C-alpha cells in the first residue's frame, strides 16, 4: 500500500482565511493610495475578500490533487509554492482589473496599475503564507494513493 499526504479541508480553510485577511488589508490600503474614497476602498476590499476566499480555496484544493514537488510527509518544496503562487496571482489579477474598473475608475491604465501593484504585494503574502503553513504539521492527512 502506498500512502500520500494531503491537506485536510480545515487546514485549507485556515490558510485561506489568514491569507484573505492579509490581502484585504492590502487592497484597502492600495486603493486609498491611488486616490479611492474610503467607501470605494472598503467596497473593493470587502468584495475582493469574498471572491478571493472562493478562488483561494478552490485553487488550493485543486493543487491538493497533485503530488508534484511535495514530499512523502506532504511538505511542499519552495518551487511548488512559487508555481502555485504565480498561477493563483495571475488568475486573481484578471478579476482585480475588472473590480477596479467597476468600483473605482474606468481608466484602464489605473485599473491595470492597481492590479499589478496588488499582484506584487499579494505574491509576497501568498508565498509567506505557504511557507509558514509548510512548517505546521497539523491538518496533514495520510491517505492511500492509487498505484
Backbone torsions as a table, in degrees:
resi	resn	phi	psi	omega
1	UNK	NA	131.6	178.4
2	UNK	-102.9	130.3	178.1
3	UNK	-107.5	146.2	171.3
4	UNK	-130.6	157.0	-178.4
5	UNK	-106.0	130.3	176.5
6	UNK	-125.6	173.7	177.4
7	UNK	-94.9	143.3	173.6
8	UNK	-71.7	160.9	177.4
9	UNK	-64.1	-37.1	178.5
10	UNK	-62.4	-39.6	177.5
11	UNK	-62.0	-44.5	179.2
12	UNK	-63.6	-41.5	178.3
13	UNK	-62.2	-43.2	179.9
14	UNK	-61.2	-46.4	177.9
15	UNK	-61.6	-40.3	-178.9
16	UNK	-61.7	-48.0	-177.3
17	UNK	-64.4	-45.3	179.0
18	UNK	-60.2	-48.0	-178.7
19	UNK	-62.5	-44.3	-176.9
20	UNK	-67.7	-35.2	176.8
21	UNK	-62.6	-46.5	178.2
22	UNK	-60.8	-42.6	-179.3
23	UNK	-68.1	-36.4	179.8
24	UNK	-63.1	-42.5	176.1
25	UNK	-61.6	-44.5	179.0
26	UNK	-62.0	-42.8	179.7
27	UNK	-62.0	-47.5	-179.8
28	UNK	-60.2	-45.8	-180.0
29	UNK	-66.1	-40.5	178.6
30	UNK	-66.1	-40.3	177.9
31	UNK	-61.8	-43.0	177.3
32	UNK	-63.8	-37.7	-178.8
33	UNK	-65.2	-28.4	179.4
34	UNK	-92.4	3.7	174.2
35	UNK	102.9	11.1	176.8
36	UNK	-69.6	152.4	174.0
37	UNK	-72.4	166.1	177.0
38	UNK	-59.7	-39.4	179.6
39	UNK	-65.4	-42.7	179.2
40	UNK	-64.9	-44.6	-179.5
41	UNK	-62.7	-42.9	179.3
42	UNK	-65.2	-42.7	178.3
43	UNK	-62.3	-47.3	179.5
44	UNK	-61.4	-43.9	-179.7
45	UNK	-63.6	-43.0	-178.4
46	UNK	-66.4	-47.3	179.4
47	UNK	-63.9	-43.6	-178.7
48	UNK	-67.1	-28.6	176.5
49	UNK	-60.2	-51.0	-176.4
50	UNK	-71.5	-42.6	177.1
51	UNK	-63.7	-41.8	-179.6
52	UNK	-62.9	-38.7	178.9
53	UNK	-61.2	-46.4	-179.3
54	UNK	-63.4	-46.6	-178.5
55	UNK	-64.7	-44.0	-178.1
56	UNK	-63.5	-46.5	-177.8
57	UNK	-60.7	-48.9	-179.9
58	UNK	-62.1	-44.6	180.0
59	UNK	-59.3	-45.6	-178.6
60	UNK	-67.6	-38.7	178.9
61	UNK	-67.4	-37.3	177.1
62	UNK	-64.0	-44.9	178.4
63	UNK	-62.4	-28.3	179.3
64	UNK	-63.6	-19.5	179.8
65	UNK	-75.4	-17.3	-174.3
66	UNK	-114.5	139.3	-179.5
67	UNK	-94.5	-0.1	-175.9
68	UNK	-51.2	122.8	176.7
69	UNK	61.3	33.7	175.1
70	UNK	-125.6	134.1	-177.1
71	UNK	-81.5	179.0	-175.5
72	UNK	-66.1	-14.1	178.2
73	UNK	-97.8	2.7	178.7
74	UNK	89.4	-0.2	179.6
75	UNK	-76.4	135.4	-178.8
76	UNK	-90.4	145.1	174.1
77	UNK	-74.6	162.2	176.9
78	UNK	-61.9	-34.0	179.3
79	UNK	-64.4	-44.4	178.2
80	UNK	-60.2	-46.7	178.9
81	UNK	-59.8	-40.7	-179.5
82	UNK	-65.8	-45.6	179.6
83	UNK	-63.5	-44.2	176.5
84	UNK	-57.7	-43.3	-178.6
85	UNK	-60.9	-49.7	-176.3
86	UNK	-63.9	-45.9	179.8
87	UNK	-61.4	-46.0	180.0
88	UNK	-61.2	-45.3	-176.8
89	UNK	-65.9	-35.0	177.4
90	UNK	-64.2	-44.3	178.2
91	UNK	-60.7	-45.4	-178.9
92	UNK	-67.6	-35.7	-179.0
93	UNK	-57.9	-40.3	178.5
94	UNK	-62.2	-44.9	179.9
95	UNK	-65.2	-39.8	-178.2
96	UNK	-63.3	-43.2	178.6
97	UNK	-56.6	-45.3	-179.8
98	UNK	-64.5	-42.1	179.2
99	UNK	-64.8	-44.1	-179.7
100	UNK	-64.0	-40.5	177.8
101	UNK	-63.2	-37.4	-178.3
102	UNK	-76.8	-38.5	-171.5
103	UNK	-96.2	-39.8	-170.7
104	UNK	-107.9	-51.0	-172.0
105	UNK	-153.3	151.9	173.2
106	UNK	-87.8	-5.2	-177.6
107	UNK	-69.6	110.8	-178.7
108	UNK	-58.7	-43.1	-177.8
109	UNK	-63.0	-41.3	180.0
110	UNK	-68.3	-41.5	179.6
111	UNK	-62.9	-42.3	179.0
112	UNK	-69.0	-40.6	177.4
113	UNK	-60.7	-42.8	177.0
114	UNK	-61.4	-47.1	-178.4
115	UNK	-61.6	-38.6	178.2
116	UNK	-66.8	-43.7	177.8
117	UNK	-60.8	-45.6	178.6
118	UNK	-65.7	-38.1	177.9
119	UNK	-55.4	-48.2	-177.2
120	UNK	-66.9	-43.7	179.4
121	UNK	-63.9	-48.7	-176.0
122	UNK	-74.7	-24.4	173.8
123	UNK	-59.2	-46.6	179.0
124	UNK	-66.3	-44.0	-179.7
125	UNK	-62.1	-43.3	-179.3
126	UNK	-62.4	-45.9	-179.3
127	UNK	-61.5	-42.3	179.5
128	UNK	-63.4	-45.6	179.0
129	UNK	-60.8	-43.5	178.9
130	UNK	-61.2	-44.0	-176.6
131	UNK	-72.2	-37.6	177.3
132	UNK	-66.8	-45.1	179.1
133	UNK	-61.7	-31.7	179.9
134	UNK	-62.4	-26.1	-179.2
135	UNK	-83.0	-10.0	-176.3
136	UNK	-103.6	123.2	-177.9
137	UNK	-80.5	-30.3	-175.1
138	UNK	-54.1	133.6	176.9
139	UNK	93.5	4.8	174.9
140	UNK	-95.5	135.1	-174.9
141	UNK	-125.3	137.2	174.7
142	UNK	-94.4	129.5	178.9
143	UNK	-129.7	159.2	178.2
144	UNK	-72.4	131.8	-179.2
145	UNK	-97.8	148.8	175.1
146	UNK	-77.0	132.6	-178.1
147	UNK	-81.0	NA	NA
